[in-house]
Amino acid sequence: ALVLETVRPVGPGEEITICYAPDPSSRFLMLYGFADDRADDRLETVDVFAPLDTRVPDYDRKYAALTPHFRDQADARRPFKLSLDVPLPPGLVDLMRVARAEPEHLDRLGDALAQH
């Protein structure tokens, strides 16, 4: 016998649906073999690696300008997580600013990042 418990009364002929979990479409596809168009794609994340290239001019000064929290991401040991809710994760812009900074701006930029 199949027994379904409902969270509210269900009338005769009324459709009953099952909620698997509040997961993104990609997880439904991977686990269950289908994508549910009602899935919560706000939960979908993409890993973005943005390492600071060791060959850039003034690499040591640029690396030092980064706050310790973002050094793992600058070394590509940890990705930035992008999603619809967090399209621009903290630190990604800072890392890009440091990577493109001219030598004469590094000290001031490092000071500004340390205050975040």
N, C-alpha and C positions, 0 to 999 in steps of 0.2 A: 504494500500500500504506500502511496505517496501522500505525505501530509505537508501542507504549506501553512505557515503561520503568517498572518498579515498584520500590518501596523494600524489598519483601519478596516471597517466593515467593507466587504466586497459584494456587490449585487449580482444577481443571475445574469450571465452573458457579458459581464464586465471583464475586460482584459486584465490579466495578472502578469506582471513583469518581474524579472529577477535583477537585482543590482549586484553585480560581481564585486565591485569596489570602485572607489573614486580614483581610477587610474587613467593615464593617457592612452590614446588609441594604439600607440606602438606596443604597449604592454599587453593589451588585449590581443593584438595580432600575434605576438610572440608566444603567449601562454595558451590562448584559446583557439587560434587560427582564424579569427575574424576581427574586424575593427568596428567598434560601436560608435556611430555618429553622435551619440549622446555622451561620449567619454569626456572627461575633464582634461582637455589639452593644455590648460593652464599649468598642469603638473609636468608637462613635457619639458625636459631640459636638454641642452646640448653642451657638451664639454668643449671649451675653446682653450687651446694652449697658445700662449703668447710669450714665448721665451725671449729674454734679452740676449741678443746675439753677442757671444764673447768676442767677436771680431769688430764690434763697433768702436769708433774712437772713444777714448776715455771710459772704457767698460768698467774699470774698478770704481771710478768716481760715480758713475751712473748706478751701479749696483749698490754702492753705499748710500746713495740718495733715497733708495726705496725703503719704506718702513719694513721692519722684520716680517710682518704679516704677509707681505707680497713677495718676499724673496723666494719662497717655494714655487710660486707661480712664475717668477722670472727665470728660475732654473728648470721650468717645465716638469717639476715633480708633482704639481697639483694644478688642475685646470680651473679656469673661470667657468661658472655655471650660468648659462644664458637660458632664459625662459620668457614666456609672454608676460609673466608677473615681474621679472627682473631682466629686462632686455639689455641693460648696461650695468653689469655687476660692479660693486665697489672695487676700486683698484685698477680696473682695466684701463681706464682713461689715464690714470696716474702713471701706469707702466708705459703706456704709449708716449706720454709727454716726456718721461725720462729718456726713453729710447731715442727720441728725436731731438732732445735738447742740445743746444750749442754749449760748448765748454764754459763760456762766460755766464751762463744762466744756471748751471748745476747747483751751486751753493745755495742760491736763493730758492730754487725749486725744492731742494732737499729740505730746507728749513720749513717751507710751506707744507710739504707732505708730512713732516714730523708733527705738525700741529693738528692734523686730522684726527 
